[in-house]
Amino acid sequence: MPPFWDEKNKVFYRFSFEENEKKTKVYLTAYDGELNQIGESLVPQLIKKPAKHFAKDGQILDL
């Protein structure tokens, strides 16, 4: 999915996912302002492809 900017933390975030018939795994990757990867983590709370989302006041929100 496309990256989105978090103005408060000065980082880009990007969701990615793997789907199969039984399960969807969702990952969140963080990048600095020059798009160098800072880290990546599985988000076990998300069990399906994320909807549209954005960052506001340092939080990730969905539409």
Backbone as a ProteinNet text record, in pm:
[ID]
protein_1_A
[PRIMARY]
MPPFWDEKNKVFYRFSFEENEKKTKVYLTAYDGELNQIGESLVPQLIKKPAKHFAKDGQILDL
[TERTIARY]
84.7	0	89.9	38.6	122.5	161.7	279.9	320.8	240.7	234.5	169.2	255	250.9	339.3	276.9	358.3	319.4	397.5	330.2	394.8	453	382.9	428.7	559.1	567	685.4	787.9	754.4	843.9	889.1	792.5	820.4	708.7	742.6	642.3	606.1	481.3	436.5	381	389.2	331.5	282.1	156.3	101.5	129.8	160.8	170.5	102.5	68.7	-4.4	21.8	0.5	6.8	-128.4	-189.3	-319.4	-309	-378.7	-402.1	-545.3	-586.7	-727.2	-770.6	-677.4	-713.6	-684.8	-584.6	-540.1	-478.3	-487.2	-418.4	-323.7	-198.2	-99.3	-74.1	-81.8	-62.4	63.3	146.2	270.4	268.3	334.7	352.2	502.5	542.4	682.4	696.1	803.3	831.4	956.2	952.2	1063.1	1093.2	1219	1253	1213.8	1243.6	1205.5	1269.4	1377.9	1444.5	1408.1	1306	1253.2	1350.9	1436.3	1518.9	1438.1	1432.9	1352.7	1409.1	1320.8	1357.1	1325.2	1208.9	1168.5	1039.8	1008.2	886.2	833.7	700.5	641.4	509.9	485.6	356.2	254.4	133.6	26.5	-81.8	-71.9	-163.7	-310.1	-333.9	-471.3	-547.9	-475.8	-539.1	-543.6	-663.6	-680.5	-730.4	-739.1	-774.3	-699.9	-699.1	-630.3	-678.6	-586.5	-627.9	-706	-797.5	-873.1	-784.7	-840.6	-766.1	-734.2	-616	-569.8	-481.4	-455.3	-372	-318	-221.8	-165.7	-211.2	-249.3	-287.4	-247.4	-177.6	-133.8	-57.5	22.1	104.6	33	-92.6	-170.3	-207.7	-222.2	-268.6	-418.4	-492.8	-639.3	-685.2	-801.9	-858.3	-982.3	-1017.3	-1135.1	-1262.2
-116.9	0	124.1	237.8	357.5	410.4	470.5	529.4	656	690.6	814.7	880.4	1012.8	1093.1	1120.7	1107.1	1144.9	1271.5	1384.5	1514.1	1526	1476.9	1490	1413.4	1290.2	1207.2	1215.5	1287.3	1306.9	1173.9	1084	954.2	920.5	836.5	776.7	641.2	601.3	466.3	400.4	268.8	194.2	60.1	28.4	-103.8	-196.7	-320.9	-425.8	-549.2	-643.5	-759.4	-881.1	-998.2	-1127.2	-1193.3	-1239.6	-1306.2	-1448.9	-1538.6	-1672.1	-1709.2	-1830.5	-1867.5	-1860.7	-1879.6	-1889.2	-1764.1	-1685.4	-1577.7	-1463.6	-1343.9	-1227.5	-1176	-1155.6	-1096.4	-954.2	-858.9	-718.1	-668.5	-595.1	-540.5	-388.4	-321.3	-176.7	-149	-74.5	-38.4	112.1	154.5	296.7	334.4	454.8	508	649.9	689	827.1	917.5	1046	1142.6	1119.9	1041.3	1009.4	869.3	811.2	678.5	564.3	583.2	474.4	399.1	267.3	188.2	197.3	227.9	235.4	102.7	46	-79.9	-131.4	-256.1	-320.2	-411.2	-418.9	-501.4	-561.9	-684.4	-748.2	-678.5	-656.1	-593.2	-699.5	-779.5	-891.6	-850.2	-724.9	-677.4	-664	-646.4	-632.5	-769.4	-813.6	-947.8	-944.2	-824.4	-810.6	-691.7	-682	-572.7	-439.1	-349.1	-220	-135.6	-56.4	38.5	162.2	265.5	390.4	446.8	504	549.5	672.7	741.2	860.2	880.7	968.9	1001.5	1140	1152.6	1282.7	1286	1390.1	1407.4	1285.7	1223.1	1111.7	978	973.2	848.7	808.1	678.1	628.1	605.9	667.6	660.3	607.4	543.4	498.7	580.2	578.5	655.6	579.2
0	0	0	-43.2	-51.3	86.8	97.1	224.7	254.2	383.6	425.5	532.3	538	622	756.9	862.4	998.4	1032.7	1027.9	1048.8	1189.5	1289.2	1427.7	1451.6	1403.6	1426.2	1313.3	1206.1	1090.1	1029.8	1009.9	946.5	848.5	752.5	665.2	723.3	708	743.3	617.5	615.9	504	555.7	524.2	553.6	436.7	466.3	365	422.8	336.5	386.1	299.7	361.2	293.4	315.1	207.7	218.2	168.1	235.2	182.3	216.6	188.2	209.1	355.3	447.4	588.7	670.3	629.8	717.6	638.2	694.2	640.2	747.7	711	800.6	754.3	847.2	815.2	886.2	812	864.8	852.2	945.7	939.5	932	830.6	812.6	830.3	898.7	919.6	840.6	780.2	701.6	747.5	740.3	772.1	654.7	667.1	564.2	429.4	425	299.3	250.7	310.6	277.4	305.2	406.1	455.2	560.7	550	642.7	784	879.2	1020.4	1088.9	1056.1	1117.2	1057.1	1092	1042.3	1151.3	1162.6	1266.3	1218.2	1259.5	1237.6	1326.5	1274.6	1351.9	1373.2	1479.9	1497.7	1519.2	1558.4	1579.2	1447.8	1337.9	1206.8	1140.5	1106.6	1049.6	905.7	847.7	706.8	648.6	517.9	448.9	504.6	541.1	597.3	496.5	549.2	466.8	444.1	388.4	371	508.9	522.8	651.9	635.6	748.6	748.4	890.2	904.2	1036.5	1076.6	1204.9	1258.9	1405.6	1445.1	1583.9	1635	1548.9	1588.7	1598.3	1551.8	1554.5	1413.2	1390.4	1262.2	1271.1	1180.7	1179.4	1045	1044.6	915.7	883.9	757.5	711.7	733.8
[MASK]
+++++++++++++++++++++++++++++++++++++++++++++++++++++++++++++++

